[in-house]
Amino acid sequence: MKHSSSWRTSPSAAYGLGAFLALLLVAWLFPLSFLLGKGFFFEFGDPAQHVSGWLLYAADEWRWPLLVTQRIAPPDGLAIFLTDSIPLAALLFKPLAGVLPEGFHYFGLWQAFNKLLQALAAVYLIRSFGLRHPLHAVVAAAFALLWPAHLIRVTHTALATHGFILIAIAFYVRARSKPWSDAKAFGLFALLSLGALLVHPYLCAMVLAIHGAFLIDRLCDRPKRHMALAALVVSCLALATALIPLGYLSGGQTRSGGYDIYSMNLASPFCGGKLSLCGPMNTTGGQYEGFNNLGLGLLLLIPIALWAARKEVVPLAKRSPGLILVALGLVVYAASNMMWLGPYLIFHYEVPQRLAPLTQTFRASGRFFWPVGYLVLFFTLCALLRHVALRWASALLACALTLQGIDALPQITSIQQQTEAPGVLDFPAWQRALADIDHIEVFPRYGCVASLDAPYIFLQLLAGHMQTTISTAYQPRPDQRCAAELRNGPTELQNGTLLVSLAESVKLPEPPAVEQATDQDQCRRLTIGTVVLIACTTNKATDWDQIGFPAEPVR
């Protein structure tokens, strides 16, 4: 009996079950080739941008700041957090770059790590509430793994690392219930914030929001408030100090518009699942960033949980004013200054000028509902598991999980389709055809013309596989100093340079270097998808037939 009771509260059993569920989901979603970084998924769109940033960073020597590579936009270079290349993983793998297989990247492996972290963090969080039965671990991990806002982020590997958000909430719960000392609480929050920053700045901002909630609540109930403030100042200074050597203050463009476009529709929590009465809300054209469907299973549990824990709702709110305030603030921020409910604009206001740096830096406002969604999920689970008899709670949760899984089928099916598709680009053929190339010059620089992302992403991925430098790169926040670039353009074709012009596709005159090279039969017109590129090299022996795309002489 004693052994049985010990197993029921054993951390190893709980985390083992969570890890097992995560590995089952990984095996269901991802073929081995995908985990090894192969396939169509990594050749186009955001994943190709992420991979290219790592490949160019890995091919470069160590520089200061640590995350900068001069293989992109030399000589100034670019910090790879701007290519969303998961700097934490890049720093870990870069010392091994010399022994890693050619073309290796870690994004498939990180997808598996995401699922494992999601499950283990969910178990850690549910145990933070004092719920330590293996059933509790299974329920928490299963709901977290089937969470729609997590699943839909598969194409953005860094942003799919929601485990940081779950750990931040767990830190809040543990620091409030134990309670932890100020030094321990703020120290752990600072370390978690730094880790989140090295994965993606948005995750860091969400961790800091939970950190802020803890600070408010700690200040409300502690007589020695100066100690909490001192601990906060020290942890924030430590985090700020890390920004300089890592390159987060290296001068790259970090602001852009779109705060009211990439928002959350207020109907989003109720829409977008297979069983929902409404599809994903995208009234502005950018509200895919605010996809936050809670899932039918959870939506049915919420009223039951509220009734079961009705006597604790008000006392809980009184004990956690900071958490309530921060959660409401995140909802308001996620909805943006243009608040939509389905197709209807129900409220709008002008963003105060002093908040412009915030809204221009974190412009994809819809993402900021993620912590709120997880708070709703775990407080619902806790209410049921604490206040409903285990056999009834088990039945309710089994039904809810079934509905949650069915509701998430569109995301699951999409992931399987995307990750199973074989690759179509033959980069070794490009390397053979362009063996003498060590730099790719692209005209015009990215961001200087209307949105035309795909060719830039392809070219920087090509540069990464060929280990050349490249003059510009796709990034969501381009530096748009374009006047001289568009007025002059490249004037001479250099040896060892592949000059690529998009002028024909964007209705610009060809730069002088392309006109001169065309006269000398050094250029070919390539059609990649629907985009026409003019590619020029001084090596007339270049075998363009190897590259797998139509290549016609330019006349």
N, C-alpha and C positions, 0 to 999 in steps of 0.2 A: 504493500500500500504506500509505504513511504517513497519507494522508488517511482511508483506511478504518479504520485503527487508531484515529485520533483520534476518528472518529465513534462508535466502539464505547465510548468512555469519556466522551463529551461530556456535560456536565451539561444543556445545552439539549436534546439528543436525549432524555435520560432524563426530564426534567421535561415536555418536550413530549408524549411518549408517555403519561405519567401524566395530564396535563391532557386529552388526547384521549379516553382511556378514561372520565374523569369526565364530560366533556361528552356522550359517547355514552349514559352511564347517565342523565344528567339528561334528555336527549331521550326516552329510553325510559320513564322513570318519570313525568315531570311535563308536563302540557299547559301551553301558554303562559299560559292564563288563571290557572292555579295560581301560576306564577312571578310573575305580576302581582298576586297577592294576592286573586284572586276565587274564589268557590266555597263550597260547603257546608262544606268542611274548616275554614274560618276562622270559621264562624258558631256553632260549638258546642264544648263541651269545653275541654280545655287550650288549643288554639290560639286560641279566642275570648278566653280570659283574657289570653293573651300580647298579642294585638292590642289589646285594650281598654286595657291598661296603657300601651302606646305612644301610642295616640290621646289619652288623657287627659293624658299627660305632654307630648305635642307641643302640645296646646292651651293649656297653662299657661305662665306666664312662668318664667324661670330663677329657681331658689330655692336656698337653702342649707339642708342639704347638696344637692349637685348632682343627685342622683337622686330627690329627693323631689318629688312633685306634690301640691298641695292640692286638686286636682280629685277626689281620692278621700278620703273621710272628713275633710272640712274641720272645723276649721281645722288640725288636727294634720298631716294629709296622710299619705302612704304612699310609701315608697321602692319604685321599680319593680323592684328585684331580687326583691321579694316577689311580684310578678306574673309573674316569669320572662320579662320582656320584652326580654332581651338588652341590658343597659345600654350595652355597647360600641357597638352599632348605634344605640341611642337617642341617645347623646351625639354621634355623627357626623351623624345626620339632623336632630336638633332645630334647629340653626341654619338649616336649609333649610325648616322647617315652613311658613313663610309663602308659599313658592313651589311647594310640592309639591301634587299633585292632591288634591282633597277625598277623605278616607277612605284616603289612601295609607298602606301599611305595608310593611315590608321582610322579612316572614317568608317569603314565597315565594322572594324573591331569596336569603335566607340559606340556604334549603334547597339551592339550587344551589351557593352558596359552600361549604356543608358538604361536598358531594361533591368539589368541586375541592380544598379543603383536605385532605380525607381522602387523596386520591390523591397530592398533592404531598408531604404529610407522610410517606406511606409510602415514596415514592421517596427522600426525604431520609434516612429511617431505614435503608433497605437500603443506601444509599451510605455511611452512617456505618459500616457493617460492612466497608467496602472492596469491596463488590460493585457494580461500576459499568457492567456490560454492559447494553445496552438491554433484553435479556431479563429481567434482574434487576428492572429498573424496572417492566416490564409485569406480571411475576408479583406483585411487592409491591403495586402499585396495584390489580390485579384482586382479590387476596385481601382487601385492606382495604375496597374498595368493596362486596364481597359479604359482608362480615362481619355475621353475623346480629344481634348486639347493637347494631350501628350502624343497620342497616336498620329494626329494630323501633321505633326511637326517632323515627320520622318525625313523630309527633303531639306531640313535645316538641322543638321546633326547637333550643333552647339546648343541651339535653342530648345532642343528636345531633352536636354539634361535637367529635367524638372526635379530630380532628386535633391538638388540644392534648396529648392523651395520647401520641400517636405522636411529636410533637416533643420532649416531655419525655424519652421513652426514648432518642431520638436524641441529645439533649444529654448524657444519662448516658453513652452509648457513646462519643461523641466526646470528652467530658471525661476519660474513663478511658483511651482509647487514644492520644490525641495526645501528652501530656495538656495540657489547658487550664490556664492559670493560675487560682489561686483567685479572683481578682477577676473574670476573664472568666466562669468557670463560675457563680459565685454571682450575678453581675450578670445573666447571661442567664436563669438560673432565676427570679430575682426578677421580671424583666420578663414572662416567660412566665406566672408565677403571677398577676401583676396582670391580664394579658390574659384568662386563664382565669376569674379572679374576676369580671371584667366581662361574661363570658358566662354563667357559672353557678358558684355556690360549690362544688358537688360536683366540677366539673372542676378547680378550684383545689386542692381537697384532694388529688386524685389526682396533680396535678403536684407538690405539696409532698411527697407520699409518695415519688415518684421522686427528688426533691431530697434527701430524708432518706436514701435508699439511697446516693446519691452521697456525701453527707457521711460516712456510716459507713465506706464503702470508702476514701474519701480519708484519714480519720483512721487507718485501719488500716495504710496504707502510706506515710505521710508523716512524716518526723522532725519537721518544724516544724508541729506540730499547732495551735499557737496562731494561726497565720496563717489556717488554714482556719476555725477557730472565729470569728475576728475578721471574716472575710468573710461568714460565715453571719449573724452578729449584725447587721452593717450591712444586708445584703439583707433580713432579716426586719423590721428597724426601718423600712426604706423601704416595705415592703409594708404594715406595720401603720399607718404614718402616712397612707397613702392611704385607709384605711378611713373616716376621719373626714370629709374633704370630700366623699366619695362617698355617705355616708349609710348605710354598713353598720353603724354603731353608733348609728343614729338612734332606737333605742328600739322598733322594731317587734318583734313576736313571732317568734322564730326557733327555738323549741324545741317539740317535740311528741312524742307517743308513737308506737310502731309499729316500733321497732328489730327486734323478734322476729317481726313480721308481714311487713314488706317486705324479706325476706331472700332469699338464694339457696339453693335446694334443691341438695344436693350431687350430685344426679343431673342437674342442669340442663345442664352442659356436654355431655351425651350425648343430650339430649332436645330435641324441639321442631322438628326439621327435617322436610321432606317424606319423607326417606328414613330417618328415625330410627325405632327400634322403640318409642319412647314419645313421647307428646305433651308440650307444655310443662308443667312442674311448677308447681303452684299449690296446695300442700297447705294453706297458711295463709290463702288468700284474698288475699294481697298479694304472693305470690312472682312475679307478673308483673314486678315490679321487678328480680328476680334472673334474668331470662331471659338465659342466657349460653351458648347452644348454640355449640359450636366448629365445627360443620359436619362432615359425613361425610368430605369431601375432606381436611381437616386431620387428623381422627382417624386416617385410614389412613396419613397421612404420618409421624405422630409416631413410631411404632415403627421405621420405616425410618430416620428421621433419627437417632434414639438409637443405633441400631446403627452407622450410618455414622460418627457422631462419638463413638463410645464411648470413645475414648482421650482425648477432650478434656473430657468431662463433669466429672470430678473436678477437674482443674486449673482449669476455669472456675468451679466452685463455690468453690474456694479463693481465687480472685482476686476474687470478688464476694460476700463474706459479707453485706454490707449489702443488696444487691439480693435475695438469697435470703431474708433475714430479713424484709424489707419485703413481698415477694411472699407469704410464708407468713402474715404478719400480715394482709394484705388478704383472703386466703382465709378466715381465721378470722373477721374482721370481717364479711365478706359473708355467711357462714353464720349469724351472730348467735349469741346465747346459747342458742337453741333450734335445734339442728342436725338437719335432716331429710334423709333419704335416701329419695327417693320418698315413700311414705305413712308412713314409719316415723320416729319421733323417736328418734335414736340417742344423743343426748347433750344435756344442758342444764346451765346453771349460772346463778347470780345475777350480774348485772352489778354490779361494785363501784360504790359510791356516787360515788366520785371520777371515774368514767368517765361518769356520767349526763349531764353537759353535752355530752359528745361524742356519745353515742348518741342523745340527744334532738335534737341539731342535725342530725346526719347519720343520720337514722332509716331512710332507704331503703338499708339496708346492702347489699342484693344488687347494687347498682351498682358496688361497690368491687372486683368481680372484673374489671372492664373492663381495667385495666392488666395484670393477670395473663394474661388471654386474649391480649392483644396480645404480651406477652412470649413466650408459648408459640408463637404464630404465627410471629413473626420469628426466634426461635432455631431453630425447625424449618426454616424456609426457608433460613436461613444454613447450617445443617448439611448440607442436601441440596445446595445450590449450591456449597459448598466441597469436599465430600467424595465426591460422586457425579459421574461423568463427565457432561459437558454434555448429550450426546445422551440418556443415560438419565434424567438429571434433568429434561430438557425433556419427555420422554414421561410421566414420573411426574407432573410438575406440570400438564401438560395434562389428564391424566385426573382429577387431584385437583380442578382448577379446574372441570371439567365437573360433577363430583359436587357441589362446593361450590355452584355455581350452581343445580343442580336442587334441592338441599336448601334453598336460600334462596327457592324459588319461593313458598311461602306468604306470606312477608314482602313479596316483590316484587308479587305479585298484590294483596295488601291495600293497598299504597301506591297502586297504579294505580287501584283502585276508590275509595279515599278522595279522591284528588286530582282525579278526573274528574267527580265529582258536582257539578252546578250549584248555585248558591246559591238559598236559598228566602226569605230575609228581605229585605224592601224598606225599608231604612232611610230613603231619601228620603221615602217615604210617611209614616213616623212623624214625620219632621221637619216635613212640611207639616201634619199633624194636630195636632202639639204645638208649633207655632211659638213660642208665648209662654213655653215652659218653659225655665228656666235651672238648675233643680236637681231631682234625683230623690231622694226620701226613701223609704227602704226599711225596713219593719218586718216581723220583728225584724232586728236587726243579724246579719250572717253569723257563724255559729259559736255562736249563742245557742240554737239548736234542733237537733234531730237532722238528720243529713246531708241537705241538700236543695240541691245545688250548682247545677243547671241554671238556675233562674230568676235567681239572683244573677249568674251569668256572662252571661246574656242582657241583664240590666238594665245591667250595667256596660259591655257592648259597645254597647248603645243610647246610654248616656251619652257614650261615646267618639265615636260617629258624630254625635250631636246637639251635641257640645261643651258639655255641661252638667257640673255637679258631681254627685257621687253620695255618699250618706251612708255607704255600706259597700261592700265588695267581697269576692268569693270569693278566698280564699287558703288554701293547705294548712295554714297555722299561724295560725288566727285568734286575735285578742285577745278572750278570753271574759269580759270584765267586763260581765255581762249582767243582774244582779239588778235594777237600776233600769230598764233598758231594758224588761224583760218586765213589770215591775210597773206602769209608767206609760205608756210609748209616746208617740207624738206626740199632743199635746192640741189642736192647731189647724192647719187647712189654710191655708198661706200662698199669697199670689199668686205666680205664677211657679214653683210647685212641683208636681211630679207625685208624689203620695203613693201608694206601692204597698205593699199589705199582703198578706203570705203567711199571715196568721193562720188563715184557713179551711183551708189545706192542712196546717198543722202543729198544728191543733186548739188554737188559742189564742183568747181573746176579742178581738174587734176593738178597737183603741185608740180613745180618745174622738174623735180627729180624724176617723176614718173613719165613726163613728156619726153625728157631726154632718153631715158631708158627704153621707152617704147620705140623711139627712132632707131635704137641699136638692137632691137629684137631681144631685149632682156626681160620682158614682162609677159605674164600670162593672165588671162581672165579666168578666175575660178568661180564656180557656182556652188555655194554651200547652202543647201536648203533653198531659201528664197533670196539669199543675199549674194550679191556679186562683189567679188574682191579682185583688185588688180595687184598681183604679186610680182615683184621685180627682184632680180639678183644679178650680180655681175658675172656669175658663172654660167656661161651659155651651155655647158655640158649637163646642167641640171636635168635629171630624168623626171619630168613632171608626170609621166604616165604611172609612176609607182604610187602616187599618193591616194588614189582611190576616188578622186573627184574630177569632173570634167575640167580640163585645162586647155584653153584655146589661145593661140597667139593674139596679141593686141595689135590692131592695125590702126 
